[in-house]
Amino acid sequence: MQDSEARVRTPDWLHEIRWNADGLVPAIAQDAATGDILMMAWMNAESLRLTAEEGQAVYWSRSRGKLWRKGETSGHQQVVVEIRLDCDEDVILLKIEQKGGIACHTGRRSCFYRKLENGEWTSTDPVLRDPDAIYGKKQGENSNE
């Protein structure tokens, strides 16, 4: 995953994380002001290091196999207020300020906009902005930025 030069630059705190077999860790983005959970994405060591250095959320896109800076297409960046590690050292919590008020590629504030009711998933949160207007093309329900 990393070359020897990158390992030399890896901060010690990254070695405390229990990465999965693919070298990834789940990261939850939480609104620092309201406590709302906005999204979950994956991070590798490089994306987490960059997030800490730049103060803006950088994730690993499994579907594209590359880093992506949240908001690079949509403009909905996530400014990092705090980075936390859970007790098992295998989940990252990013307390963030969500620029533009939209974290989800569907144009909603949160990716967690569906609730289980009577055995069915029901959309509970409104679309704040049409994804076509944000991205300029059709976005699939399972894609990310």
Secondary structure, DSSP 8 states (H G I E B T S, - for coil): ---HHHHHH--GGGGGS---TTS-EEEEEEETTT--EEEEEEE-HHHHHHHHHHSB-EEEETTTTEEEETTTTTS--EEEEEEEE-TTS--EEEEEEEGGG--STTSSS-S--EEEETTEEEE-S--SS-HHHHHSS---TT---
